Amino acid sequence: QINSNASLTVSLAQTPYCKKHRYDPQNPLCAHIIFCGSIVKVNDSETALAKKALFSRHPEMESWPKDHNWFFAKFNITNIWVLDYFGGLKIVTPEEYYSVKP
């Protein structure tokens, strides 16, 4: 409630990729992406989707104690940095990130 800023780092070191290529997890070739932004409580119209998304992956959470004041939130991403090669970070806008087609 005081500071909703957050970041999340995801690395290829979490997959077999870097080990397969013999990359040290700290080597930029073992790429990682950093998402920065803020945690925002979902509004009433988003709650049903948030519950479905969370409980479909973590069904046991649905029975967690209600008196712990849990709430559903989303990550409002404002900055994205990619480190995948030597020479520093690459900046990707959230718009660019979300517009990529798999």
Number of C-alpha atoms within 10 A of each C-alpha: 6 4 7 12 14 13 14 12 12 12 18 17 17 12 10 10 14 18 14 8 10 11 16 12 16 11 16 17 16 22 19 21 19 16 20 18 16 17 18 14 15 16 12 8 8 13 15 12 12 17 15 12 12 13 14 12 9 10 13 9 12 12 8 10 9 9 6 7 6 9 11 17 15 13 18 17 18 13 14 21 17 19 19 18 14 9 8 11 16 13 14 15 14 14 10 10 10 8 9 7 5 3
